[in-house]
Amino acid sequence: MRMTTKVTVLLPVFNGMPYLPEAVDSILNQTLQDFTLLIIDDGSTDGSSSYLNGLHDPRVRIVYQENQGQGAALNRGIGLCDTEYIARMDADDISLPRRLEFQVDYMEHHPDVVMLGSQIKMIAGIKEFAGPRLPLSHEDIRKLLMKEKAVFCHGAGIFRTGIMRKIGGYRLLKSGQDTDLFLRMSEAGKVVNLDEVLYLMRFHRESDNYLKQAEINRAVKYAAECAKCRERGIQEPAYDEYTQSQNGRSSLARFLVRVDCWSALEYRNSLLDFAESRRIRGSARLICASLLRPEAVIRRISGYLATKKKGKST
């Protein structure tokens, strides 16, 4: 039976305050009004559960569970979803009003696309920053994911539910589980980014992107290694096995990984400093990040400038 409601917005929450209400409101105020907002409260211990208990919108469904991690919460949501599409949403971000309208319409007219994202802006404090220029085509997204580049925003994604189930959902239950999913989705069909900014991604000092950079970095590298194994038709390593092999590398190799994580952290710190009008400290941190990882910082800044230029021309 074909469902009238085509999209479920899947929003996992663990201690989402004070940003959670703004994230929820951004979904409830979409121009496309026919959706289900499925919120999985993953054992929150702050005021998130109290806030959720006060929601009385018939489109909202809330499931409470003991803390199991974001990957487990997302898999539970996939199992409960009864719509053709699943749109992701993070508890500290904002979806712009026409996000669901644009994404559902695109998926309806492109049946070969299994995963669709968008361009993003970033929020730090009360300030918005131009986001990195994300590639549009399947070929570019796949190629850069294999090179461990961040080219698809998880929270801004919409996915075909049947394909997510077919590939087994999220295999990693720790932070950084998204890249493994993206690569497996890209093997099941086309993955694309829209050219419009439809999502605001928030940086703050309590986010996983800030606190768990080393864990995310390891998961991204593991996802790329598994994808290379699948391409060669050989068995993928187990996560623990891969972690042990990485820990057994030379001191220099381990040091370079730490430098990579430190550079990413300093880059995020610089954005937060600029948002707090600490320009001297922000500039110093941006210079430090550039010296540690010049290629990555140059790529990001070039992407921001391209996005900014595009915004002025439209």
NULUM-858102 format. One record per residue: x, y, z of N, C-alpha, C in turn. Coordinates in steps of 0.05 Angstrom, whole numbers, padded with zeros to 5 digits, always signed. Layout:
<sites>
XYZXYZXYZ/...
</sites>
This chain:
<sites>
+00017-00024+00000+00000+00000+00000+00017+00025+00000/+00012+00044-00018+00028+00068-00020+00019+00088+00002/+00038+00097+00017+00032+00115+00039+00029+00144+00029/+00010+00159+00041+00008+00188+00034+00032+00203+00044/+00038+00198+00070+00062+00211+00081+00087+00197+00071/+00104+00212+00057+00127+00200+00044+00152+00200+00060/+00154+00218+00080+00180+00222+00093+00178+00222+00123/+00196+00207+00135+00199+00208+00164+00225+00223+00170/+00224+00243+00187+00248+00257+00196+00258+00243+00221/+00282+00232+00220+00293+00216+00242+00313+00233+00258/+00306+00238+00283+00322+00256+00300+00329+00242+00326/+00354+00232+00328+00363+00221+00353+00372+00243+00372/+00367+00239+00398+00373+00259+00418+00388+00246+00442/+00410+00258+00449+00422+00252+00475+00432+00278+00486/+00418+00287+00507+00425+00313+00520+00426+00335+00500/+00404+00341+00487+00403+00360+00465+00398+00389+00473/+00393+00395+00498+00388+00422+00506+00415+00438+00506/+00414+00464+00500+00390+00481+00496+00381+00484+00467/+00394+00468+00449+00389+00472+00420+00366+00456+00409/+00357+00436+00424+00336+00418+00414+00311+00432+00405/+00300+00451+00421+00275+00463+00412+00277+00477+00385/+00299+00490+00380+00303+00504+00354+00304+00483+00331/+00317+00461+00336+00319+00439+00316+00291+00428+00310/+00276+00423+00330+00249+00412+00327+00231+00432+00312/+00232+00457+00321+00216+00478+00308+00222+00481+00278/+00248+00477+00271+00255+00480+00243+00243+00458+00226/+00236+00435+00237+00222+00414+00223+00192+00419+00223/+00181+00427+00245+00152+00431+00247+00143+00454+00229/+00161+00472+00222+00154+00495+00206+00163+00493+00177/+00166+00468+00168+00174+00463+00140+00150+00470+00121/+00156+00478+00096+00135+00484+00077+00121+00458+00069/+00135+00436+00069+00122+00410+00065+00113+00401+00093/+00087+00399+00097+00076+00395+00124+00069+00366+00129/+00068+00349+00108+00060+00321+00112+00084+00304+00116/+00091+00299+00142+00114+00283+00149+00110+00272+00177/+00126+00253+00184+00128+00244+00212+00155+00252+00223/+00155+00263+00247+00180+00270+00260+00184+00249+00282/+00202+00230+00277+00208+00208+00296+00233+00216+00312/+00228+00220+00338+00250+00228+00356+00257+00204+00374/+00282+00196+00374+00292+00175+00391+00308+00188+00414/+00297+00188+00438+00311+00199+00461+00329+00177+00472/+00355+00180+00468+00374+00159+00474+00385+00162+00503/+00366+00162+00522+00374+00163+00550+00384+00190+00560/+00371+00211+00550+00380+00238+00558+00378+00242+00588/+00397+00257+00599+00397+00263+00628+00395+00293+00634/+00392+00309+00613+00388+00338+00617+00358+00343+00615/+00350+00366+00605+00322+00373+00603+00309+00364+00577/+00322+00348+00561+00311+00340+00535+00285+00325+00538/+00284+00306+00556+00260+00289+00559+00236+00306+00568/+00241+00325+00586+00219+00342+00596+00209+00359+00573/+00227+00370+00557+00218+00385+00533+00202+00368+00514/+00211+00344+00509+00197+00327+00490+00170+00319+00500/+00167+00315+00526+00141+00308+00538+00121+00330+00534/+00130+00354+00529+00112+00377+00525+00104+00381+00496/+00113+00365+00478+00106+00367+00450+00079+00354+00445/+00061+00368+00432+00034+00356+00427+00026+00359+00398/+00045+00358+00380+00039+00358+00351+00034+00330+00342/+00012+00325+00327+00005+00298+00319+00025+00285+00300/+00042+00302+00288+00063+00291+00269+00087+00281+00284/+00089+00286+00310+00112+00279+00326+00108+00252+00340/+00127+00234+00337+00128+00209+00351+00154+00207+00367/+00152+00201+00393+00176+00200+00410+00179+00172+00422/+00204+00162+00420+00211+00136+00431+00233+00141+00451/+00230+00130+00475+00250+00133+00496+00265+00106+00500/+00291+00107+00503+00307+00083+00508+00331+00090+00526/+00342+00069+00538+00367+00073+00552+00389+00080+00533/+00410+00094+00542+00431+00104+00525+00446+00080+00512/+00445+00080+00485+00459+00059+00470+00477+00070+00448/+00478+00096+00445+00494+00108+00425+00478+00116+00400/+00488+00135+00385+00472+00146+00362+00467+00125+00341/+00486+00108+00335+00482+00088+00314+00459+00069+00321/+00458+00060+00347+00436+00043+00355+00409+00057+00354/+00409+00083+00362+00384+00099+00362+00374+00102+00333/+00393+00106+00315+00385+00109+00286+00375+00083+00275/+00387+00061+00282+00377+00035+00272+00350+00029+00283/+00344+00036+00308+00317+00032+00318+00297+00049+00302/+00305+00074+00296+00288+00091+00280+00282+00080+00252/+00303+00069+00239+00299+00056+00213+00279+00034+00215/+00281+00018+00236+00262-00004+00239+00234+00004+00244/+00230+00028+00255+00203+00038+00261+00191+00054+00238/+00207+00061+00219+00198+00079+00197+00180+00064+00178/+00157+00077+00170+00139+00065+00151+00134+00083+00126/+00154+00100+00121+00152+00117+00098+00173+00111+00077/+00170+00121+00053+00188+00115+00031+00216+00127+00036/+00217+00150+00049+00242+00165+00054+00247+00170+00083/+00272+00170+00090+00281+00178+00117+00299+00203+00113/+00291+00225+00126+00308+00249+00126+00321+00251+00154/+00347+00255+00154+00361+00257+00180+00360+00286+00191/+00362+00288+00217+00363+00314+00230+00378+00311+00255/+00397+00329+00261+00412+00329+00286+00399+00348+00306/+00402+00342+00331+00387+00356+00352+00398+00383+00358/+00421+00391+00346+00431+00418+00351+00433+00434+00325/+00421+00425+00304+00423+00439+00278+00396+00450+00270/+00395+00463+00246+00370+00476+00237+00366+00468+00208/+00342+00459+00201+00334+00455+00173+00320+00480+00163/+00328+00491+00140+00315+00514+00129+00287+00506+00119/+00268+00525+00117+00240+00518+00114+00233+00501+00090/+00247+00503+00068+00240+00488+00044+00256+00463+00040/+00271+00455+00060+00288+00432+00057+00273+00407+00049/+00253+00399+00064+00238+00374+00058+00224+00376+00031/+00213+00400+00025+00199+00404+00000+00218+00398-00024/+00241+00411-00023+00261+00408-00045+00271+00379-00047/+00278+00367-00024+00290+00341-00024+00271+00319-00032/+00246+00319-00022+00227+00299-00029+00220+00301-00059/+00217+00326-00069+00211+00330-00097+00233+00319-00115/+00258+00323-00107+00281+00313-00123+00281+00283-00123/+00277+00271-00100+00277+00241-00098+00254+00229-00114/+00231+00243-00115+00209+00233-00131+00215+00233-00160/+00231+00252-00169+00237+00254-00198+00263+00241-00206/+00278+00230-00187+00303+00217-00193+00304+00190-00178/+00291+00170-00189+00289+00144-00175+00316+00129-00172/+00336+00138-00188+00362+00125-00186+00379+00136-00163/+00370+00158-00150+00384+00170-00128+00375+00157-00102/+00393+00147-00086+00386+00134-00061+00393+00151-00037/+00409+00171-00040+00418+00188-00018+00422+00217-00028/+00409+00236-00016+00410+00264-00026+00417+00283-00003/+00437+00300-00007+00444+00320+00012+00440+00348+00001/+00452+00367+00014+00450+00395+00005+00475+00410+00013/+00477+00434+00004+00497+00452+00014+00490+00461+00042/+00509+00470+00057+00504+00478+00085+00516+00504+00092/+00506+00517+00112+00520+00538+00126+00526+00529+00154/+00544+00542+00168+00551+00535+00195+00543+00557+00214/+00536+00548+00238+00529+00567+00260+00549+00563+00282/+00560+00585+00292+00576+00584+00316+00567+00608+00333/+00557+00603+00357+00545+00624+00372+00521+00635+00358/+00520+00661+00354+00497+00673+00340+00505+00680+00311/+00528+00672+00302+00538+00680+00276+00536+00656+00256/+00530+00662+00231+00530+00643+00210+00555+00646+00193/+00566+00624+00184+00589+00624+00166+00583+00609+00141/+00594+00617+00119+00591+00602+00094+00602+00574+00098/+00587+00554+00089+00597+00526+00091+00616+00519+00069/+00629+00496+00072+00647+00486+00051+00630+00480+00026/+00642+00483+00003+00629+00477-00022+00629+00446-00026/+00605+00434-00023+00603+00405-00025+00599+00396-00054/+00612+00375-00063+00609+00366-00091+00581+00357-00096/+00573+00360-00122+00545+00354-00129+00541+00326-00141/+00560+00316-00155+00556+00291-00171+00564+00266-00154/+00551+00244-00162+00557+00219-00149+00586+00212-00152/+00597+00216-00175+00625+00208-00180+00644+00223-00161/+00640+00249-00158+00658+00265-00141+00654+00259-00112/+00629+00255-00104+00624+00248-00076+00637+00222-00069/+00632+00202-00085+00644+00175-00080+00674+00176-00079/+00686+00190-00098+00716+00191-00099+00727+00204-00074/+00715+00226-00065+00725+00241-00042+00719+00226-00016/+00697+00212-00014+00692+00195+00009+00713+00174+00012/+00722+00162-00011+00743+00142-00010+00769+00154-00001/+00772+00180-00005+00797+00194+00004+00794+00205+00032/+00772+00197+00046+00767+00205+00074+00761+00234+00077/+00748+00246+00056+00741+00274+00058+00712+00277+00067/+00706+00299+00081+00679+00304+00091+00664+00319+00069/+00648+00305+00053+00635+00317+00030+00605+00314+00030/+00594+00303+00052+00565+00299+00054+00557+00304+00083/+00538+00321+00088+00529+00328+00115+00507+00308+00123/+00513+00292+00144+00495+00271+00153+00467+00282+00160/+00466+00304+00176+00441+00315+00185+00424+00326+00162/+00437+00333+00140+00422+00345+00117+00413+00324+00097/+00418+00298+00103+00412+00277+00083+00384+00267+00084/+00375+00258+00060+00350+00243+00058+00356+00217+00043/+00344+00195+00052+00352+00168+00042+00327+00152+00035/+00331+00133+00016+00309+00114+00010+00309+00093+00032/+00286+00091+00046+00284+00073+00069+00291+00044+00061/+00280+00035+00039+00285+00007+00031+00314+00001+00026/+00329+00020+00015+00357+00016+00010+00373+00016+00037/+00366+00034+00055+00379+00034+00081+00376+00007+00095/+00352-00004+00093+00347-00030+00106+00363-00052+00091/+00363-00051+00065+00376-00071+00049+00406-00073+00055/+00419-00051+00059+00448-00051+00065+00454-00056+00094/+00433-00057+00111+00437-00064+00139+00439-00040+00158/+00431-00016+00148+00431+00007+00166+00459+00015+00175/+00461+00024+00199+00487+00033+00211+00501+00010+00223/+00526+00005+00215+00541-00018+00226+00558-00009+00250/+00567+00016+00250+00583+00027+00272+00564+00042+00291/+00565+00035+00316+00547+00047+00335+00561+00071+00350/+00586+00076+00343+00601+00097+00356+00600+00122+00338/+00612+00144+00348+00613+00169+00331+00628+00163+00306/+00620+00176+00284+00633+00172+00258+00620+00150+00242/+00596+00140+00250+00584+00118+00236+00574+00126+00208/+00572+00152+00203+00559+00161+00178+00575+00155+00153/+00601+00157+00154+00617+00153+00129+00614+00125+00119/+00614+00105+00137+00610+00077+00129+00583+00074+00115/+00562+00087+00126+00536+00085+00113+00537+00098+00086/+00549+00122+00084+00550+00136+00058+00563+00120+00036/+00585+00107+00043+00600+00091+00023+00583+00067+00014/+00570+00054+00033+00553+00031+00025+00528+00040+00009/+00517+00063+00016+00495+00074+00000+00504+00080-00028/+00529+00091-00031+00539+00098-00057+00544+00074-00075/+00546+00050-00063+00549+00025-00078+00521+00014-00086/+00500+00024-00073+00473+00014-00079+00458+00032-00100/+00468+00056-00105+00455+00074-00123+00470+00101-00123/+00458+00121-00135+00470+00147-00138+00467+00163-00112/+00488+00178-00105+00487+00196-00082+00494+00224-00092/+00479+00243-00084+00480+00270-00097+00476+00291-00075/+00488+00315-00079+00483+00338-00063+00469+00359-00080/+00447+00371-00070+00435+00394-00083+00453+00418-00082/+00449+00437-00100+00465+00461-00101+00455+00483-00082/+00432+00479-00069+00420+00499-00051+00429+00494-00022/+00432+00516-00007+00436+00513+00022+00409+00508+00035/+00407+00485+00048+00381+00477+00060+00385+00470+00090/+00409+00473+00100+00415+00463+00127+00436+00480+00141/+00432+00485+00166+00451+00500+00183+00463+00481+00203/+00489+00477+00202+00503+00459+00220+00517+00475+00242/+00511+00467+00267+00520+00483+00290+00547+00471+00301/+00566+00490+00306+00590+00483+00320+00588+00494+00348/+00593+00477+00368+00595+00485+00396+00613+00466+00411/+00621+00473+00434+00642+00458+00448+00631+00433+00462/+00605+00427+00459+00594+00402+00470+00587+00382+00448/+00591+00389+00423+00583+00372+00401+00603+00349+00398/+00594+00327+00386+00611+00304+00381+00634+00312+00362/+00628+00329+00343+00649+00338+00325+00672+00352+00339/+00666+00363+00363+00686+00377+00378+00699+00358+00398/+00683+00341+00411+00693+00325+00433+00705+00298+00424/+00696+00288+00401+00704+00260+00394+00718+00259+00367/+00735+00279+00362+00748+00281+00336+00765+00256+00330/+00780+00246+00350+00797+00223+00345+00781+00198+00338/+00758+00194+00352+00741+00171+00347+00728+00173+00319/+00720+00198+00312+00708+00202+00285+00729+00197+00264/+00753+00207+00268+00775+00203+00249+00781+00174+00244/+00781+00158+00265+00786+00129+00263+00764+00115+00248/+00739+00123+00253+00716+00111+00240+00716+00117+00210/+00723+00141+00203+00725+00149+00175+00746+00133+00160/+00769+00130+00172+00790+00114+00160+00782+00084+00157/+00768+00075+00177+00759+00047+00177+00738+00043+00154/+00720+00062+00151+00700+00061+00130+00712+00060+00102/+00733+00077+00098+00746+00077+00072+00761+00051+00067/+00774+00040+00088+00788+00015+00085+00769-00008+00078/+00745-00008+00091+00725-00029+00085+00715-00026+00056/+00711-00002+00047+00702+00002+00020+00722-00007-00001/+00748-00003+00005+00769-00013-00012+00770-00043-00013/+00765-00055+00010+00764-00085+00011+00741-00095-00006/+00718-00082-00004+00695-00091-00020+00701-00088-00050/+00714-00067-00058+00721-00063-00086+00740-00085-00096/+00758-00095-00078+00777-00116-00086+00765-00144-00082/+00741-00145-00070+00729-00171-00066+00741-00187-00044/+00753-00174-00024+00766-00188-00002+00750-00181+00024/+00755-00197+00045+00740-00194+00069+00747-00168+00083/+00727-00154+00094+00731-00130+00109+00741-00136+00137/+00759-00120+00148+00768-00125+00176+00746-00118+00195/+00745-00131+00218+00728-00123+00240+00739-00096+00251/+00721-00081+00263+00730-00054+00274+00752-00057+00294/+00749-00076+00313+00769-00079+00334+00795-00088+00322/+00794-00106+00302+00818-00115+00289+00832-00092+00275/+00816-00075+00261+00828-00052+00248+00841-00033+00268/+00827-00028+00290+00838-00010+00311+00864-00020+00322/+00866-00046+00326+00891-00058+00336+00914-00054+00316/+00907-00058+00290+00928-00054+00270+00937-00026+00268/+00919-00007+00272+00927+00021+00272+00944+00028+00296/+00937+00017+00319+00953+00022+00343+00981+00009+00341/+00984-00011+00324+01010-00024+00321+01028-00011+00300/+01019+00012+00289+01036+00025+00269+01059+00040+00282/+01077+00051+00266+01100+00064+00276+01093+00089+00292/+01111+00098+00309+01106+00122+00325+01101+00146+00307/+01115+00148+00285+01111+00170+00267+01083+00170+00255/+01074+00147+00247+01047+00145+00235+01025+00153+00255/+01028+00144+00280+01009+00151+00301+01010+00181+00307/+01034+00192+00306+01037+00221+00311+01024+00237+00289/+01026+00228+00264+01013+00243+00242+00983+00242+00245/+00972+00220+00255+00943+00219+00259+00935+00239+00281/+00950+00240+00302+00944+00260+00323+00946+00288+00313/+00965+00294+00295+00968+00320+00284+00943+00327+00267/+00934+00307+00252+00910+00311+00236+00886+00318+00253/+00882+00304+00275+00860+00310+00294+00863+00337+00307/+00888+00344+00314+00893+00369+00327+00887+00392+00308/+00895+00389+00283+00889+00410+00263+00859+00414+00260/+00844+00392+00258+00815+00395+00255+00803+00409+00279/+00813+00402+00303+00802+00415+00328+00809+00444+00329/+00834+00451+00321+00841+00479+00321+00825+00495+00301/+00819+00483+00278+00802+00496+00258+00775+00503+00270/+00762+00483+00283+00736+00488+00295+00738+00508+00318/+00759+00507+00333+00763+00527+00354+00765+00555+00343/+00778+00558+00319+00780+00584+00307+00753+00595+00299/+00735+00578+00289+00708+00587+00282+00693+00597+00307/+00696+00582+00329+00682+00590+00353+00694+00616+00364/+00720+00620+00362+00732+00645+00371+00723+00668+00354/+00721+00665+00328+00711+00686+00311+00682+00693+00318/+00666+00672+00324+00638+00677+00331+00636+00692+00357/+00656+00689+00375+00655+00703+00400+00671+00729+00399/+00678+00738+00375+00692+00763+00370+00720+00763+00382/+00732+00739+00384+00760+00737+00393+00777+00733+00368/+00780+00754+00354+00792+00752+00327+00822+00745+00328/+00836+00756+00347+00865+00751+00348+00870+00721+00354/+00856+00711+00375+00859+00682+00381+00849+00665+00359/+00827+00673+00346+00816+00657+00324+00836+00656+00301/+00848+00679+00295+00868+00680+00273+00892+00662+00279/+00901+00663+00305+00924+00647+00313+00918+00617+00309/+00893+00609+00317+00886+00581+00315+00883+00573+00286/+00873+00591+00269+00870+00584+00240+00897+00581+00228/+00916+00598+00235+00944+00595+00225+00956+00569+00234/+00951+00562+00260+00961+00536+00270+00950+00513+00255/+00924+00513+00250+00911+00491+00235+00922+00490+00207/+00927+00513+00195+00938+00513+00168+00966+00502+00166/+00982+00508+00186+01010+00497+00187+01010+00467+00191/+00991+00457+00207+00990+00429+00213+00979+00413+00189/+00959+00424+00176+00945+00409+00154+00938+00429+00132/+00957+00440+00118+00952+00462+00099+00932+00454+00077/+00934+00429+00066+00916+00422+00044+00887+00422+00052/+00881+00412+00076+00854+00411+00086+00842+00438+00091/+00858+00456+00104+00849+00483+00110+00845+00499+00085/+00864+00497+00066+00861+00511+00040+00836+00502+00026/+00831+00475+00026+00807+00465+00012+00782+00476+00025/+00781+00477+00052+00757+00488+00065+00754+00518+00059/+00775+00533+00062+00773+00562+00057+00765+00568+00028/+00776+00553+00009+00769+00556-00019+00740+00550-00023/+00730+00529-00010+00702+00522-00012+00684+00543-00001/+00692+00555+00022+00676+00576+00034+00674+00600+00016/+00698+00607+00004+00698+00631-00014+00681+00626-00039/+00682+00601-00049+00665+00595-00072+00636+00596-00066/+00629+00586-00042+00601+00587-00033+00592+00616-00029/+00609+00632-00017+00603+00660-00012+00599+00675-00038/+00617+00670-00057+00615+00683-00083+00589+00675-00098/+00582+00649-00096+00558+00640-00109+00533+00654-00096/+00534+00657-00069+00512+00670-00055+00508+00699-00064/+00530+00713-00069+00528+00741-00077+00518+00743-00106/+00524+00723-00122+00516+00725-00150+00487+00717-00155/+00474+00705-00135+00446+00696-00139+00427+00716-00127/
</sites>
